[in-house]
Amino acid sequence: MSSVAVIGDIDTVSGFRLGGVKEAVVVKTADEAIVAFDKFLDEEISIIIITQLMANEIRNHINRKIGSSVLPMIIEIP
């Protein structure tokens, strides 16, 4: 694990891409967010940044997949 990934709306993802984050996915629905989240788990990303709005929509999925694990670190941004 050694990377950072972003899941969110176009504005959020664009900002992080400008900052140098290469692993980023624009999502509009909870289903798209789940697919992106699982993809980053499979790639062993160490930090997943996700917009708070989208994290709230897939909260149960995140908790089921991560549980009490320390990594990846999930950072929710407003």
Summary of the structure (lengths in Angstrom):
residues: 78
radius of gyration: 11.2
end to end distance: 25.1
largest distance: 32.0
contacts: 216
relative contact order: 0.24
helix: 46%
strand: 24%
